[in-house]
Amino acid sequence: MDTTVLSGGSLQLTRISGIRIGVHVSWFVILFLAILWLQQPLENRLGSATQGFAAAVLVALLFFGSILLHELGHAVAARRVGIDVSGIELFFFGGLMRMSRDSATPGEEFRVAVAGPLVTLAIVVVTGLLTVALVGTGDLVHYSELSRGAPTLLEAVIAFTFSANVALLIFNIIPAFPLDGGRLARAAAWRATGDRVRATLLAARVGQLFAMGLIGWGLWMLVSGGDPYGALYTIVLGWMLGSAARGAVAQSAVTSRLEGITVADVMDSEPVTIPAGLPAGQAYEDFFLRYQGWPWFAVVEADGRFAGLAHRAAVEGAPPQLPVRAVAADGGEEERVRADTPLESLLSSEPLSRLGALMAVDADGRLRGVITVEQVTRALQARLAPRAS
């Protein structure tokens, strides 16, 4: 499961190709619960409490490693279609991916959505082959049906990891938004109808029904005396998926009201900019001292190309004769947006929320304007305001 919104406050583990890998505090809760759930069946199979605990820890970590690989599959596919990915976070229910924007075409949606399940399928194939090689085909039916008596710790870990990834794959390809299967369904409906809003509504409605089913199943498990931890997890998972699906329905309603509006329609088309060749000392006097309180200005070359952002501290501390372009922060792709981009695509833009503004450029990288969070908000409020009858 992936999304363009990623909650803060996570602990960074590492970076992979510039992608921040973090874990939310809730991840430690589910890690503890996963070890708790797995320890008893593994202890029963291995005949040792110590080995059962060790195997449970290894299986839990390998499973979350599989989820991370799943999300990295999405990330690689997103980058290949031009969507920047800045972070992946493991949390209570799996993984979330932070994307700079949503898919712009059905083809992009399909390629990004299918990448994760394909990675999980590869993990299933590899662990399945290892399971067959180690313990025979019996374990492919169910992890507790090992075909050769008591397994070793390695055999049990691989067999359980195989089963866990099979379950992850089946769950993820259910055509219920926001699961990967729901995104694949949205891509298909989008391709068939040519209407992204209708496709999202269809996939989200299925997602809501699926979420209700999960909640109902969890409640039935509680009243029938089933595993209380599994029942509560299922209920909360259903509630979370249902909330995400309802959010998609609400956003689709907003998106339909913004149809036809582009960034160029609401941006500031005459922003104050600093010429890239201007000496830093003069730039500080003419711009930062003149416009008190402005933390940065866009820097443009003589031909109008966006060269980066000049921040007050960098310009103030630079040698007076040094050209501003030399101290301007590199104008990366995440700081830019095409002026002809539909405004709806900025509703979930992580860079816009984080930076507060994006540089609107044309196909040649020339600066055409600046669009801010406030401008997007005003446009949204104007479109959603009650209309006089």
C-alpha positions as CSV (number, residue, x, y, z in Angstrom):
1,M,0.0,0.0,0.0
2,D,1.3,3.4,-0.9
3,T,0.3,7.0,-0.5
4,T,1.3,10.5,-1.2
5,V,0.9,11.5,2.5
6,L,3.4,10.3,5.1
7,S,3.1,11.2,8.7
8,G,6.1,12.7,10.5
9,G,7.9,11.8,13.6
10,S,9.5,8.6,12.3
11,L,12.9,7.2,13.1
12,Q,15.2,7.1,10.2
13,L,16.9,3.8,9.6
14,T,18.9,4.5,6.5
15,R,18.8,6.0,3.0
16,I,18.6,3.9,-0.2
17,S,19.3,5.8,-3.4
18,G,18.3,9.0,-1.7
19,I,15.1,7.6,-0.4
20,R,14.7,8.0,3.4
21,I,13.8,4.7,5.1
22,G,12.1,5.2,8.4
23,V,9.9,3.5,10.9
24,H,7.0,4.9,12.8
25,V,6.7,4.3,16.5
26,S,3.7,2.0,15.8
27,W,6.0,-0.3,13.9
28,F,7.6,-1.4,17.2
29,V,4.2,-2.3,18.5
30,I,3.4,-4.6,15.6
31,L,6.9,-6.1,15.6
32,F,6.3,-7.1,19.3
33,L,2.9,-8.5,18.5
34,A,4.2,-10.4,15.4
35,I,6.9,-12.0,17.5
36,L,4.3,-12.8,20.2
37,W,1.9,-14.4,17.6
38,L,4.7,-16.4,15.9
39,Q,6.6,-17.7,18.9
40,Q,4.1,-20.4,20.0
41,P,3.6,-22.1,16.6
42,L,7.3,-22.0,15.9
43,E,8.1,-23.3,19.4
44,N,5.7,-26.2,18.8
45,R,7.3,-27.0,15.5
46,L,10.9,-26.7,16.7
47,G,10.4,-28.2,20.1
48,S,12.4,-25.6,21.8
49,A,11.4,-22.3,23.5
50,T,14.7,-20.7,22.7
51,Q,14.7,-21.6,19.1
52,G,11.0,-20.7,18.8
53,F,11.7,-17.2,20.0
54,A,14.8,-16.8,17.8
55,A,12.8,-18.0,14.8
56,A,9.9,-15.7,15.6
57,V,12.2,-12.7,15.7
58,L,13.9,-13.7,12.4
59,V,10.5,-14.3,10.6
60,A,9.1,-11.0,11.8
61,L,12.2,-9.1,10.6
62,L,12.3,-10.9,7.3
63,F,8.6,-10.2,6.8
64,F,9.1,-6.4,7.4
65,G,12.1,-6.6,5.1
66,S,9.8,-8.1,2.5
67,I,7.4,-5.2,2.9
68,L,10.3,-2.8,2.5
69,L,11.4,-4.5,-0.7
70,H,7.7,-4.3,-1.8
71,E,7.7,-0.5,-1.3
72,L,11.1,-0.1,-2.9
73,G,9.6,-1.8,-6.0
74,H,6.9,0.9,-6.1
75,A,9.5,3.6,-5.6
76,V,11.7,2.4,-8.5
77,A,8.7,2.3,-10.8
78,A,7.6,5.7,-9.6
79,R,10.9,7.2,-10.4
80,R,11.0,5.6,-13.8
81,V,7.8,7.4,-14.8
82,G,9.1,10.7,-13.4
83,I,7.5,10.8,-9.9
84,D,10.0,11.7,-7.2
85,V,10.0,9.5,-4.1
86,S,11.6,11.0,-1.0
87,G,10.7,8.5,1.7
88,I,9.3,5.1,2.8
89,E,8.0,4.5,6.2
90,L,7.2,1.2,7.9
91,F,4.3,1.5,10.3
92,F,1.6,-0.6,12.1
93,F,-0.1,-1.8,8.9
94,G,2.8,-2.2,6.5
95,G,4.5,0.5,4.5
96,L,3.8,3.9,3.1
97,M,5.6,5.7,0.3
98,R,6.0,9.4,0.0
99,M,5.6,10.6,-3.6
100,S,5.9,14.1,-5.0
101,R,2.6,13.7,-7.0
102,D,0.0,11.2,-7.9
103,S,0.0,9.3,-11.2
104,A,-0.9,11.5,-14.2
105,T,-2.0,8.7,-16.6
106,P,-3.5,5.2,-16.4
107,G,-0.2,3.8,-17.6
108,E,1.7,5.5,-14.8
109,E,-0.8,4.3,-12.3
110,F,-0.6,0.7,-13.5
111,R,3.2,0.6,-13.6
112,V,3.7,2.0,-10.1
113,A,0.9,-0.1,-8.6
114,V,2.0,-3.4,-10.2
115,A,5.7,-3.1,-9.2
116,G,5.1,-3.9,-5.5
117,P,3.2,-7.1,-6.0
118,L,5.8,-8.2,-8.6
119,V,8.5,-7.8,-6.0
120,T,6.5,-9.8,-3.5
121,L,5.8,-12.5,-6.1
122,A,9.5,-12.8,-6.7
123,I,10.1,-13.2,-2.9
124,V,7.3,-15.9,-2.9
125,V,9.0,-17.8,-5.8
126,V,12.5,-17.6,-4.1
127,T,11.3,-18.7,-0.6
128,G,9.0,-21.3,-2.2
129,L,11.8,-22.9,-4.1
130,L,14.0,-22.8,-0.9
131,T,11.2,-24.4,1.0
132,V,10.8,-27.2,-1.5
133,A,14.5,-27.8,-1.5
134,L,14.7,-27.9,2.3
135,V,11.5,-29.6,3.4
136,G,9.7,-30.8,0.3
137,T,6.3,-29.7,-1.1
138,G,4.2,-30.4,1.9
139,D,4.9,-27.0,3.4
140,L,3.6,-25.2,0.3
141,V,0.1,-26.2,1.4
142,H,0.5,-24.8,5.0
143,Y,3.5,-23.9,7.0
144,S,2.6,-26.4,9.8
145,E,2.6,-29.3,7.4
146,L,6.3,-29.8,7.1
147,S,6.9,-33.1,5.3
148,R,10.0,-34.4,7.1
149,G,9.3,-34.4,10.9
150,A,10.7,-31.6,13.1
151,P,12.3,-28.9,11.0
152,T,15.5,-27.1,11.7
153,L,15.4,-23.4,12.6
154,L,16.4,-22.4,9.1
155,E,13.7,-24.5,7.5
156,A,11.0,-23.1,9.8
157,V,12.1,-19.5,9.2
158,I,12.1,-19.9,5.4
159,A,8.8,-21.8,5.4
160,F,7.0,-19.2,7.6
161,T,8.5,-16.4,5.5
162,F,7.1,-18.0,2.4
163,S,3.7,-18.3,3.9
164,A,3.7,-14.7,5.1
165,N,4.6,-13.4,1.7
166,V,1.9,-15.5,0.0
167,A,-0.7,-13.9,2.4
168,L,0.8,-10.5,1.7
169,L,0.6,-11.0,-2.0
170,I,-3.0,-12.3,-1.9
171,F,-4.1,-9.4,0.4
172,N,-2.4,-6.7,-1.7
173,I,-4.0,-7.7,-5.1
174,I,-7.6,-7.6,-3.8
175,P,-9.2,-4.9,-6.0
176,A,-10.0,-2.6,-3.1
177,F,-8.5,0.9,-3.0
178,P,-6.0,1.9,-1.5
179,L,-4.5,-1.6,-1.8
180,D,-2.3,-2.3,-4.9
181,G,-5.1,-4.3,-6.4
182,G,-7.4,-1.3,-6.0
183,R,-4.9,0.9,-7.7
184,L,-4.7,-1.6,-10.6
185,A,-8.5,-1.6,-10.8
186,R,-8.5,2.2,-10.8
187,A,-5.9,2.2,-13.7
188,A,-8.1,-0.2,-15.7
189,A,-11.3,1.8,-15.1
190,W,-9.4,5.0,-15.8
191,R,-8.2,3.5,-19.1
192,A,-11.7,2.3,-20.0
193,T,-13.6,5.4,-19.1
194,G,-11.0,8.1,-19.6
195,D,-12.2,9.6,-16.4
196,R,-9.9,9.5,-13.4
197,V,-12.5,10.7,-10.9
198,R,-15.0,8.0,-11.8
199,A,-12.3,5.3,-11.7
200,T,-11.2,6.5,-8.3
201,L,-14.7,6.5,-7.0
202,L,-15.3,2.9,-8.3
203,A,-12.1,1.6,-6.7
204,A,-12.7,3.5,-3.5
205,R,-16.3,2.2,-3.1
206,V,-15.0,-1.4,-3.4
207,G,-12.4,-0.5,-0.8
208,Q,-15.1,0.7,1.6
209,L,-17.0,-2.6,1.1
210,F,-13.9,-4.6,1.7
211,A,-13.1,-2.5,4.8
212,M,-16.6,-3.2,6.2
213,G,-16.0,-6.9,5.5
214,L,-12.8,-6.8,7.5
215,I,-14.4,-5.1,10.4
216,G,-17.3,-7.6,10.4
217,W,-14.9,-10.5,10.3
218,G,-12.9,-9.1,13.2
219,L,-16.0,-8.7,15.3
220,W,-17.1,-12.2,14.5
221,M,-13.7,-13.5,15.6
222,L,-14.2,-11.6,18.9
223,V,-17.6,-13.0,19.6
224,S,-16.8,-16.5,18.5
225,G,-13.8,-16.8,20.8
226,G,-11.1,-16.5,18.2
227,D,-7.7,-14.9,18.7
228,P,-8.4,-11.6,20.3
229,Y,-5.2,-10.0,19.1
230,G,-5.9,-11.0,15.5
231,A,-9.5,-9.9,15.8
232,L,-8.5,-6.4,17.1
233,Y,-5.8,-6.1,14.4
234,T,-8.4,-7.0,11.7
235,I,-10.9,-4.5,13.0
236,V,-8.4,-1.6,13.2
237,L,-7.0,-2.6,9.7
238,G,-10.5,-2.5,8.3
239,W,-11.1,0.9,9.9
240,M,-7.8,2.3,8.5
241,L,-8.5,1.0,5.0
242,G,-12.1,2.4,5.2
243,S,-10.8,5.8,6.2
244,A,-8.4,5.8,3.3
245,A,-11.1,4.8,0.9
246,R,-13.5,7.5,2.2
247,G,-10.7,10.0,1.9
248,A,-10.3,9.0,-1.8
249,V,-14.0,9.5,-2.3
250,A,-13.9,12.9,-0.7
251,Q,-10.8,14.0,-2.7
252,S,-12.5,12.8,-5.9
253,A,-15.4,15.1,-5.2
254,V,-13.0,18.0,-4.7
255,T,-11.0,17.0,-7.9
256,S,-14.1,17.1,-10.0
257,R,-14.7,20.7,-8.9
258,L,-11.2,21.7,-9.9
259,E,-11.4,20.2,-13.4
260,G,-10.0,22.4,-16.1
261,I,-8.0,24.7,-13.7
262,T,-4.2,24.6,-14.2
263,V,-1.3,26.0,-12.2
264,A,-1.0,28.9,-14.6
265,D,-4.6,30.0,-13.7
266,V,-3.8,30.7,-10.1
267,M,0.0,31.3,-9.8
268,D,1.7,34.6,-9.4
269,S,2.9,35.2,-13.0
270,E,5.1,38.1,-12.1
271,P,7.2,36.9,-9.1
272,V,10.1,38.9,-7.8
273,T,13.3,37.2,-9.0
274,I,17.0,37.7,-8.8
275,P,19.2,37.7,-11.9
276,A,21.6,34.8,-11.6
277,G,24.6,36.9,-12.5
278,L,23.9,39.6,-9.9
279,P,26.7,39.9,-7.3
280,A,25.7,38.5,-3.9
281,G,26.3,41.8,-2.1
282,Q,24.1,43.8,-4.4
283,A,21.4,41.1,-4.3
284,Y,21.3,41.3,-0.6
285,E,20.9,45.0,-0.6
286,D,18.4,45.2,-3.5
287,F,16.2,42.3,-2.5
288,F,16.6,41.0,1.1
289,L,17.0,44.4,2.7
290,R,14.3,45.9,0.5
291,Y,11.8,43.0,1.0
292,Q,12.2,42.5,4.8
293,G,10.9,39.1,6.0
294,W,11.3,37.3,2.6
295,P,13.4,34.2,3.3
296,W,14.2,33.4,-0.3
297,F,13.9,34.5,-3.9
298,A,13.8,32.6,-7.2
299,V,17.0,33.0,-9.2
300,V,16.7,33.1,-13.0
301,E,19.3,33.1,-15.8
302,A,19.3,35.7,-18.6
303,D,17.1,33.5,-20.8
304,G,14.5,33.0,-18.0
305,R,15.6,29.5,-16.9
306,F,15.0,28.8,-13.3
307,A,18.5,28.4,-11.6
308,G,17.5,27.8,-8.0
309,L,16.5,29.5,-4.8
310,A,18.6,32.2,-3.1
311,H,18.2,32.0,0.7
312,R,18.8,35.0,2.9
313,A,21.6,33.4,5.0
314,A,23.5,32.0,2.0
315,V,23.5,35.4,0.2
316,E,24.3,37.4,3.3
317,G,27.3,35.2,4.1
318,A,28.7,35.0,0.5
319,P,31.6,37.1,-0.8
320,P,30.0,40.3,-2.1
321,Q,31.2,39.9,-5.7
322,L,30.2,36.2,-6.1
323,P,27.3,35.7,-8.5
324,V,24.1,34.7,-6.9
325,R,23.9,31.6,-9.0
326,A,26.9,30.3,-7.1
327,V,25.2,30.3,-3.8
328,A,21.6,29.5,-4.9
329,A,20.2,26.2,-3.7
330,D,20.0,23.8,-6.7
331,G,16.6,24.0,-8.3
332,G,15.8,20.3,-8.1
333,E,12.8,18.7,-9.8
334,E,10.7,18.6,-6.6
335,E,10.8,22.4,-6.4
336,R,9.3,22.7,-9.9
337,V,5.9,22.1,-11.5
338,R,4.8,22.6,-15.1
339,A,2.7,25.7,-15.5
340,D,0.1,23.6,-17.5
341,T,-0.2,21.0,-14.7
342,P,-3.8,20.4,-13.5
343,L,-4.3,22.1,-10.1
344,E,-5.8,19.0,-8.7
345,S,-2.5,17.2,-8.8
346,L,-1.1,19.7,-6.2
347,L,-3.7,18.8,-3.6
348,S,-1.6,15.9,-2.4
349,S,1.8,17.4,-3.3
350,E,4.3,16.7,-0.5
351,P,6.9,19.2,-1.8
352,L,4.3,22.0,-1.9
353,S,3.3,21.3,1.7
354,R,6.9,21.1,2.8
355,L,8.3,24.0,0.9
356,G,5.3,26.3,0.9
357,A,5.7,27.2,-2.8
358,L,6.7,25.6,-6.1
359,M,8.3,27.2,-9.2
360,A,6.0,27.0,-12.2
361,V,8.1,26.4,-15.3
362,D,7.5,25.7,-19.0
363,A,8.8,22.8,-21.0
364,D,12.2,24.4,-21.4
365,G,12.6,25.1,-17.7
366,R,11.9,28.9,-17.9
367,L,10.3,30.3,-14.9
368,R,6.7,31.4,-15.6
369,G,5.5,32.0,-12.1
370,V,5.3,30.8,-8.4
371,I,2.5,29.0,-6.9
372,T,2.0,28.9,-3.1
373,V,0.0,26.8,-0.7
374,E,-2.1,29.9,0.0
375,Q,-3.0,30.3,-3.7
376,V,-4.0,26.6,-4.0
377,T,-6.1,27.0,-0.8
378,R,-7.9,30.1,-2.1
379,A,-8.6,28.4,-5.4
380,L,-10.0,25.4,-3.6
381,Q,-12.2,27.5,-1.3
382,A,-13.5,29.5,-4.2
383,R,-14.5,26.3,-6.0
384,L,-16.0,24.6,-3.0
385,A,-17.9,27.7,-1.7
386,P,-21.7,27.3,-1.8
387,R,-23.2,28.7,-5.0
388,A,-26.1,31.1,-4.9
389,S,-29.3,29.5,-6.2
